[in-house]
Amino acid sequence: MTHIDAQELHALTERIIDSGVLGRSKTYGAILRYLVECSLKGETPKEAAIAVDVLGRDGEFDVSKDSIVRVHIYHLRNKLNIYFTRQGKQEKYRIEIPKGQYIINSRLNDGQPDGAVSLTGKKLERSSWTPWLAGLAFILLLVNFLPRDEMVVTTETAAANPLLELQPWQSLLDDDLPILLVIGDYFIFGETDTTGNVVRMVREFDINSTTDLDEFKTQNPERGDHYYNLDLSYIPVSIASAMARIMPVIDSKADQVSVKMMSSLDTADLAGSHIIYLGYLSGVDTLLNLMFADSGLTIGDTFDELINLETNEYYIGSSGLSGTESFQDYGMISTFPAPNGNHFLLVTGMRDEGLNNSARQISDADALATLASSLDTPDADSFEALYEVFGFDRTNFGGELVYSWEMDTRVIWETRLINQ
């Protein structure tokens, strides 16, 4: 494959920066230019070099104690995906940052996830996800602690449920397809000292499964030798209350519901079942590119910040960040059909309060009717919505619909950007 020359690469880099997809911060543009220059020289910069040369850290920067470079690279990788999914659809070439590396690779922008080459011409290979692991036992244990008055729904009540006449529930429940409930967990691994003892537990944005960890250790042996698979993950506390609202709605398919952790999700799982995701926006992981393929929003500097691409309005959550008991959070709902007839529903929040509110909105018939009326096509089966939540001491004082967008399903699936 012919790969991009230096002049065209520089021009493409500036188009990406000028598009605004990298957000207000100039940091992402600086990192992108830096990686481009290094890649053209055939150099692969170290994490510490990026911290010093681009982020202004001093020479004492310790990569084991500060993950700022990894966090920025993670977000930059997603921003590049968003650019080529939206503004850059017509670009001849596509550039990307492979996981676990700090280089720029190029390929023809044909929408295919394989066939990528580095700027030096080396073909990239991507490993497939490992077979999925069971998360059902843990979730069933969790459900045992949920309030029973919230969980019990009789067949008569379910049959008369007005939600069944509204999207997305009409698409999810009016057929014989099973439902896969995906829980947004976070993969945790250990870091060892020179004697092999685990000295701390680590959460990395780019390492979300055993497969990711193995791949990282192979590509980064110097750092990876100190990483140890603890076979652990954790989930947000709001998952339980979100499930308490969702489970009664899908009661009519109770015998067709299975549960899986996001850290063990395989792309093959997405084909034969309806998919309902519950979790933080930062935990969407494998489904992120689908969720934002035709979104009117883009992720800002962190997953606590979303940007309206049309109005350039910023939605910034402060829950857990302000140092006070009051909070402002955002919950996001995204739903769309797949080409083979199954349906996706992602119920997310920036933090616990946002997720709780999203679960409440999606399980309330009046709230869904209000959302439907805000769309150009009230019975649309592909849309997204953002809710602003204010509260005090973990108590929500309502959630207001601040944004809705009717998505084009064809755009979502033509991108074919599911992580492999």
Number of C-alpha atoms within 10 A of each C-alpha: 11 11 18 22 11 13 9 12 20 15 10 19 16 14 16 20 19 11 12 16 24 25 20 13 11 10 16 23 21 15 21 24 18 17 21 23 17 16 19 18 11 13 13 15 15 12 18 19 17 19 22 14 14 17 17 11 14 12 11 8 15 13 15 9 7 12 15 14 18 20 15 18 23 18 20 22 17 19 23 20 23 25 22 21 24 17 14 19 16 12 14 13 19 24 24 20 21 17 17 19 16 22 24 23 25 25 25 18 17 15 15 13 15 13 14 24 21 22 24 15 15 10 15 14 11 14 10 12 17 14 13 16 12 13 17 14 11 12 16 11 10 13 17 11 9 14 12 11 8 14 18 13 16 11 11 8 13 16 12 10 13 14 21 19 15 18 23 24 19 14 19 25 22 12 11 10 17 19 24 20 24 22 26 25 25 24 28 22 24 18 20 17 12 8 6 12 12 16 10 11 15 14 14 15 17 18 21 22 23 20 17 20 22 16 18 20 18 14 14 13 12 10 14 17 16 16 23 20 15 14 11 15 17 11 16 17 12 21 22 19 18 22 22 21 19 20 20 19 23 19 20 17 18 13 10 14 17 15 19 24 24 27 28 22 22 18 17 11 14 16 14 15 22 23 23 19 24 31 29 29 24 19 26 23 21 18 19 19 21 23 21 21 27 24 25 19 25 24 23 21 20 15 18 21 17 22 20 16 14 8 9 14 11 16 21 18 25 19 25 16 11 11 9 11 13 16 21 22 27 33 29 25 24 24 23 25 22 17 11 9 14 20 26 26 24 26 28 30 31 26 25 24 25 31 30 27 28 27 27 20 24 22 19 14 18 13 15 17 15 13 20 21 11 16 16 11 12 15 14 16 23 22 25 25 23 24 24 22 27 22 17 13 9 14 13 18 11 12 22 16 18 12 16 22 19 23 21 15 19 13 15 22 16 12 21 15 20 15 16 13
